[in-house]
Structure formats: C-alpha cells, structure tokens
Amino acid sequence: MKKRKKGRKLSREKDQRKALLRTLAFSLLIKEKIKTTETKARVVAGFVEKQITRAKNNSIFSRRFLAKFFPKKTVKKLIEEIAPRYKERKGGYTRIIKLGPRKSDGAKMAMIELVQ
C-alpha cells in the first residue's frame, strides 16, 4: 500500500526545495523575524527548531553538522546567542503569526519569529 511521505513539496524539485529551506532558515536566524507564506513558514519552523535543539548541545559535532547548512557567521550566532537563550526551554522556539492575504496573488501570508 502506498503511504504518504513526510513533508511538503512546495511546488519545487528536491534541490530547489532544499535551497529555499536553507535560505529561509538563514534569514530567520539572522533577522529573527521574516515574512513569508504560511506553508513555507510551517516548513521552516520545524527545520529551525531542530537546528536550535542541536545547537544547544554546543559540541564540535553539532558545530560541524550545522556548518553543512549555514555559513560560519550564522553557526556562531546560533550557538553563542540563540541557543543559550533557550537553555531551559524544551521546544517551541518559533512563533507563526498569520497575516492577511498577499495583494498580487492572494496567497496566505504569515510572519515567523523566534520566541523571546
């Protein structure tokens, strides 16, 4: 029996989807708040939460793992600034706030931000 695969395709091929996810996560970690479509916000929230949880460990392995996804500057900010902020928190590092539809095509928009 055919089963549904986990995750969303976002109308892109695998490499494009992967690049989109990385750039959205990079922007979110640097700016700590971005505006995007609701679906993309939900996808990137799960990815970013896993990376923050990994950064809380602060081992050489976690630094090398994060370096596969982000530039050095972002990895440094993630481990030295963002991860210590959530040391006592078990999860739920992001918040998605729904906004109105986009004027041009009516897409549902949302703002995703890191919780303080």
Order of alpha helices (4+ residues) and beta strands (2+ residues): alpha-beta-alpha-alpha-alpha-beta-beta
